[in-house]
Amino acid sequence: MRSGETVIYAMDCIEGMRRYVKDRQVDAIVTSPPYNLGIRYGKYDDAIPRADYLRWMTKVAEECKRVLSDDGSFFLNIGYSSKDPWVAWEVAFQLRSIFELQNVIHWIKSIAIEKSQVGGLANMCGDVAVGHYKPINSDRYLNKCHEYIFHFTKGGDVPLDRLANGVPYQDKSNVRRWGRTARDLRDRGDTWFIPYETIKSSKNERPHPSAFPPKLPMMCIKLHGLCKTHLVMDPFMGIGDTAIACARLGVGCIGFEIDESYVKVAEERLAAERRALQWQSNALLTH
C-alpha cells in the first residue's frame, strides 16, 4: 500500500488479514463487529450459537494481534440488547487472554441534562435532550442510549494523546489548579457523546443496519496519536465510516467486508468524501 492509500477488500477478514496484512503492520484498529443479536445484515448470519460466535471472535482477535504493532491500539465497539445485556462483556472477557484491556470508553448516543444539575452555566437556558436512539416498547427495559468501546493493547501500557479530544475547562480556575500547564484543555475522559446524524429515511439513507458515525473512529485514532498513526485497519468495514475518518485525518486505511453491496456503498461514500475534501482544500487556497 502507498502512504495514505485506502484499500477495501470484499472478503472475510480473517482470510484477508492472513493474505494481505503483514505482522505488526497496523498502527490502530477501529471496528465494530456483528453483535450476534439477530441484526439483519445482507450476507452474515447474526444469530449463530453464542459459543461459536465467541470462538470466531477469538480467531479474529488473534489475527488482529498479529497485524497490530507492539505499541498499537485496538478499539472494539460493541453493543448489546435489553434481552442480551452480557454479549459485549462476554466478548471482552473472551479476548482477555489475547489483549490487555487498557480503557473502557462509553459511546453516548443520547443524553438528557437538567439545567438544575449543571450549576450556573450561562449558555444553558433550560433542560436539554440531545442525540438519537432507537426507542423500545417495553415496561421492563430502558431505551439503549450507549455502547461500549473497548480499548485493547498488547501490554496495557501504550501512551495516548489524551488531549487530542480534549475539552475546555468549565471552571477556568482549574486551568492552573489541575493542568500541568496553563493550557485551557482537559482530558475528555471515558464518556464520549457522539450522536448520529439525523436521517429522514432509514431505507434510503442507512443501507447498513449497524454503522457508527465517522467521528467515532476519528476520535479513536486521535486518541491513539495521529502523529504515530500511518495505517488503520477495520476488519468489519461495513459502509466505510472508518475509511471516511481516515480520509479526513489523512492516514492510510485497509478494510475487509464480506458483503459486496456494502463495499460498493463504502467506495462511493469514500469517493464523495474525497471530492468534498478536495473542494474544501481548493476553496482555502483561493481565499
C-alpha positions in Angstrom: 0.0 0.0 0.0 1.1 3.6 -0.7 1.2 6.1 2.1 -2.3 7.5 2.8 -4.0 5.0 0.5 -7.3 3.3 1.3 -8.0 -0.3 0.2 -11.2 -2.2 0.9 -11.3 -5.9 0.2 -14.6 -7.7 -0.4 -13.7 -10.8 1.6 -13.7 -12.5 5.0 -11.5 -10.5 7.4 -9.5 -13.5 8.8 -8.6 -14.7 5.3 -7.9 -11.1 4.2 -5.6 -10.3 7.1 -3.7 -13.5 6.5 -3.3 -12.8 2.9 -2.7 -9.0 2.8 -1.5 -7.7 6.1 2.0 -8.2 7.5 3.0 -8.8 11.1 2.8 -5.6 13.2 2.0 -3.5 10.1 -1.1 -1.8 11.5 -0.9 1.1 14.0 -4.5 1.2 15.1 -7.6 -1.0 14.6 -11.1 0.6 14.8 -14.0 -1.7 14.2 -17.5 -2.8 15.2 -18.1 -6.5 14.6 -21.6 -8.1 14.4 -23.0 -8.2 17.9 -24.7 -11.6 17.5 -28.1 -10.1 18.4 -30.0 -11.2 15.3 -29.4 -8.0 13.3 -30.4 -8.4 9.7 -27.3 -8.0 7.6 -27.0 -8.7 3.9 -24.7 -11.8 3.9 -23.9 -12.5 7.6 -25.9 -14.7 10.0 -26.0 -12.6 13.2 -27.8 -15.3 15.2 -25.2 -18.2 15.4 -24.8 -20.1 18.7 -23.0 -18.0 21.3 -20.1 -20.4 21.8 -19.5 -20.4 18.0 -19.6 -16.6 17.9 -17.1 -16.3 20.8 -14.7 -18.8 19.1 -15.0 -16.8 15.9 -14.3 -13.5 17.6 -11.3 -15.1 19.3 -9.9 -16.1 15.9 -10.5 -12.5 14.6 -8.7 -11.1 17.7 -5.7 -13.4 17.3 -5.2 -12.2 13.7 -5.7 -8.6 14.9 -3.0 -9.1 17.5 -0.6 -10.4 14.8 -1.0 -7.5 12.5 -1.1 -4.8 15.2 2.2 -3.0 16.0 3.6 -3.6 19.5 2.5 -0.1 20.6 -0.7 -0.2 18.6 -4.3 0.3 19.8 -7.3 -1.9 19.1 -10.7 -0.1 19.5 -13.6 -2.5 19.5 -17.0 -1.0 19.5 -19.7 -3.4 20.6 -23.3 -3.0 21.9 -25.9 -5.2 23.5 -29.7 -5.5 23.7 -32.1 -5.4 26.6 -32.7 -9.2 26.4 -29.0 -9.9 25.9 -27.0 -7.4 28.0 -24.0 -9.7 28.6 -22.8 -10.1 25.0 -20.4 -7.1 24.9 -18.7 -8.1 28.1 -18.6 -11.8 27.1 -16.6 -10.7 24.0 -14.3 -8.6 26.2 -13.7 -11.4 28.6 -13.1 -13.8 25.6 -10.3 -11.5 24.4 -8.7 -11.3 27.9 -6.2 -14.0 27.1 -5.1 -12.2 23.9 -5.0 -8.5 24.8 -4.8 -6.2 27.8 -7.9 -4.0 28.3 -6.4 -0.6 28.7 -9.5 1.6 28.7 -13.3 1.2 28.5 -15.0 4.1 26.7 -18.7 4.7 26.8 -20.1 5.9 23.5 -23.1 8.0 24.5 -25.6 8.3 21.7 -28.3 10.4 23.5 -28.4 12.2 26.8 -30.8 14.3 28.8 -29.4 17.1 31.0 -31.3 19.1 33.6 -30.3 22.7 33.9 -30.6 22.4 37.7 -27.8 19.9 37.7 -25.2 21.9 35.9 -24.8 24.9 38.1 -24.8 28.4 36.6 -23.9 27.8 33.0 -25.0 31.0 31.3 -25.3 29.4 27.9 -27.7 26.7 29.0 -31.2 28.2 29.1 -33.1 25.1 30.2 -33.3 21.3 30.3 -31.9 19.7 27.1 -32.2 16.2 25.5 -29.8 15.7 22.6 -28.9 12.8 20.4 -30.7 9.8 18.9 -31.6 6.3 19.9 -33.9 3.6 18.7 -36.9 3.6 21.1 -38.2 0.3 22.5 -41.7 -0.6 23.5 -41.4 -2.2 26.9 -42.4 -1.9 30.5 -39.3 -3.7 31.7 -36.4 -2.2 29.8 -34.9 1.2 29.3 -34.0 2.7 25.9 -30.4 1.9 24.9 -28.5 5.2 24.7 -24.9 3.9 24.8 -22.5 1.3 23.6 -19.0 0.2 24.6 -15.7 0.9 23.0 -13.1 -1.5 24.5 -9.6 -0.2 24.0 -7.2 -3.2 23.9 -3.5 -3.1 23.6 -0.8 -5.8 23.7 0.7 -4.7 27.0 -1.7 -2.2 28.6 1.0 0.5 28.6 0.5 2.3 25.3 1.0 6.1 25.7 -2.0 8.1 24.4 -2.6 11.6 23.2 -5.2 12.3 25.9 -5.8 15.9 24.9 -6.3 15.2 21.2 -10.1 15.0 22.0 -9.8 17.4 24.9 -12.4 20.0 26.0 -12.0 23.4 27.7 -12.4 23.6 31.5 -15.8 24.9 32.6 -14.3 26.4 35.7 -11.3 28.4 34.5 -9.8 28.4 38.0 -9.0 24.7 37.3 -6.7 25.6 34.4 -3.7 26.1 36.7 -5.0 24.0 39.6 -5.2 20.7 37.7 -3.5 21.4 34.4 0.2 20.6 34.1 0.5 23.8 32.0 -1.7 26.9 31.7 -3.5 25.4 28.7 -7.3 25.6 28.9 -7.8 22.0 27.8 -8.6 18.8 29.8 -8.9 15.1 29.1 -12.4 14.4 27.8 -12.5 11.2 29.9 -14.1 7.9 29.0 -17.6 9.1 28.1 -17.9 10.3 24.5 -21.1 11.9 23.3 -21.2 11.2 19.6 -24.8 11.5 18.1 -25.9 10.0 14.9 -26.7 12.4 12.1 -30.5 12.9 11.7 -31.8 10.9 8.7 -35.2 11.2 7.0 -35.4 7.7 5.5 -33.7 4.7 7.0 -34.4 2.7 3.9 -32.7 5.2 1.5 -30.0 6.7 3.7 -28.9 4.0 6.1 -28.0 1.0 3.9 -26.2 -0.7 6.8 -28.2 -1.6 9.9 -25.4 -1.0 12.5 -22.9 1.6 11.3 -21.2 4.1 13.6 -20.6 7.8 12.8 -17.2 8.7 11.3 -16.5 10.9 14.3 -16.2 7.7 16.5 -13.2 6.3 14.6 -11.7 9.8 14.2 -11.7 10.2 18.0 -10.2 6.8 18.5 -7.4 7.4 16.0 -6.7 10.8 17.5 -6.6 9.4 21.0 -4.1 6.8 19.9 -2.0 9.6 18.5 -2.3 11.0 15.0 1.4 11.6 14.6 2.2 7.9 15.1 -0.7 6.5 13.1 0.1 5.7 9.5 -2.1 2.7 8.8 -5.6 2.0 10.3 -7.4 -1.3 9.8 -11.1 -2.1 10.1 -11.8 -5.8 9.7 -15.6 -5.2 9.5 -15.7 -2.2 7.2 -19.4 -2.1 6.5 -20.2 1.0 4.6 -16.9 2.7 5.1 -17.1 5.0 8.2 -13.6 4.1 9.3 -12.3 4.8 5.8 -14.0 8.2 5.8 -12.5 9.0 9.1 -9.0 8.1 7.8 -9.6 10.3 4.7 -10.4 13.2 6.9 -7.4 12.7 9.1 -5.0 11.9 6.1 -4.0 8.4 7.2 -3.9 5.1 5.3 -6.7 2.6 5.8 -7.2 -1.1 5.0 -10.5 -2.8 5.5 -12.4 -6.0 4.9 -16.1 -6.6 4.3 -17.8 -9.8 3.1 -20.9 -8.1 1.6 -20.1 -6.7 -1.8 -23.1 -4.3 -1.7 -21.7 -2.7 1.4 -18.2 -2.4 -0.2 -19.8 -0.6 -3.2 -21.5 1.9 -0.9 -18.3 2.4 1.1 -16.3 3.1 -2.1 -19.0 5.5 -3.3 -19.1 7.3 0.0 -15.3 7.5 0.2 -15.1 8.9 -3.3 -17.7 11.6 -2.4 -15.7 12.4 0.8 -12.5 12.8 -1.2 -14.2 15.2 -3.6 -15.6 17.2 -0.8 -12.2 17.4 0.9 -10.6 18.4 -2.4 -13.2 21.1 -2.9 -12.6 22.4 0.7 -8.8 22.4 0.0 -9.2 24.4 -3.3 -11.6 26.8 -1.6 -9.0 27.6 1.1 -6.3 28.1 -1.5 -8.4 30.7 -3.4 -9.1 32.8 -0.3 
